[in-house]
């Protein structure tokens, strides 16, 4: 299974779904889905790399933590991310995001304020793993 992302309808916000062969790959795809709401991530260069680490034993809470940590880093540094990597050793998560500072010529989509617990789900499915939640826009 190749990692991929998609969206689902939610009243005022946007539901994101990340799919991958592992939970970590699904989390990476969910991050791509979230940042793709904000801009066309295929146009974002990967000139800056930041690292993100956290401890979490619950897979669902780990998804929200991962996404919100990425948003926090992006906001603090004025960055937009397009490439992600994530590894887990039991409850210890270590990841990275690559991107660049926002440029004036970048098309801005919808601002994502945060990942929420709404419709939160991380589960193994027939084709691999699926990670989903609603992001507040």
C-alpha positions in Angstrom: 0.0 0.0 0.0 1.3 3.4 -1.0 0.8 6.3 1.5 -2.0 8.6 0.4 -4.4 11.1 1.8 -8.0 12.2 1.3 -10.7 14.3 3.0 -14.2 13.7 4.4 -17.0 16.2 4.9 -17.6 17.8 8.2 -19.9 20.7 9.0 -17.7 23.8 9.3 -14.3 22.1 9.4 -12.4 19.6 7.3 -11.8 15.9 7.9 -8.5 14.4 6.9 -7.5 10.8 6.3 -4.0 9.5 6.0 -3.4 6.0 4.8 -0.2 4.0 4.8 1.4 0.6 5.4 2.2 1.5 9.0 0.7 3.8 11.5 3.6 6.1 11.1 3.2 6.2 7.3 -0.5 7.0 7.9 0.5 9.8 10.2 2.8 11.2 7.6 0.0 11.1 5.0 -2.3 12.9 7.5 0.3 15.6 7.9 0.5 16.0 4.1 -3.3 16.2 3.9 -3.3 18.9 6.6 -0.7 21.1 5.0 -2.2 20.6 1.5 -5.3 22.4 2.8 -3.1 25.5 3.3 -1.2 25.5 0.0 -0.2 23.3 -3.0 2.5 21.3 -1.2 3.9 20.1 -4.5 5.3 23.7 -5.0 7.0 23.8 -1.6 10.7 23.4 -1.5 12.3 21.4 1.3 15.1 23.8 2.2 14.4 23.8 6.0 14.2 20.8 8.3 12.7 20.8 11.8 12.5 17.9 14.2 9.6 17.0 16.4 9.6 14.6 19.3 7.0 13.6 21.8 5.9 10.8 24.2 2.5 9.2 23.7 1.2 5.7 24.2 -2.2 6.2 22.8 -2.2 6.0 18.9 -5.1 8.4 18.5 -3.7 11.0 20.8 -0.3 10.6 19.1 -1.9 11.6 15.8 -3.4 14.8 17.2 -0.1 15.6 19.1 1.9 15.0 15.9 -0.3 17.3 13.8 -0.5 20.0 16.4 3.2 20.0 17.0 3.8 20.5 13.3 1.3 23.4 13.2 3.0 25.0 16.2 6.5 24.8 14.6 5.2 26.1 11.3 3.5 29.1 12.9 6.4 29.9 15.2 8.8 30.0 12.3 6.6 31.3 9.5 7.0 28.0 7.6 5.0 25.8 5.3 5.9 22.1 5.3 5.6 19.6 2.4 7.6 16.5 3.4 7.5 14.5 6.6 9.0 11.5 8.3 8.1 9.8 11.5 9.4 6.9 13.6 8.2 5.3 16.8 9.9 3.2 19.5 7.1 2.1 21.8 5.8 5.5 23.2 8.7 7.6 21.9 7.9 9.4 18.6 10.5 11.2 16.6 9.8 13.0 13.3 10.8 15.7 11.0 9.2 18.1 8.6 10.8 19.8 5.6 9.6 23.0 4.0 10.3 26.6 3.5 9.3 30.1 4.7 6.0 31.3 3.2 6.6 33.3 0.0 4.4 36.0 -1.2 3.7 34.2 -4.5 2.5 31.1 -2.8 -1.2 30.5 -3.2 -2.8 30.4 0.2 -5.6 28.0 0.9 -7.5 27.7 4.1 -5.7 28.2 7.4 -5.7 25.2 9.7 -5.9 26.2 13.3 -5.5 22.8 14.9 -6.1 19.1 14.8 -9.1 18.0 17.0 -10.4 15.0 18.8 -13.5 15.1 16.6 -14.0 11.8 14.7 -10.5 10.8 15.7 -9.5 7.3 14.7 -6.3 5.4 14.1 -6.9 1.8 13.0 -5.5 -1.1 11.1 -7.5 -1.7 7.9 -7.3 -4.4 5.2 -4.8 -2.4 3.2 -2.7 -1.1 6.0 -3.4 1.8 8.5 -5.8 4.6 8.5 -5.4 7.8 10.6 -8.3 10.3 10.6 -9.4 13.4 12.4 -11.1 16.7 11.9 -9.0 19.8 11.6 -10.3 23.2 12.8 -10.2 25.8 10.0 
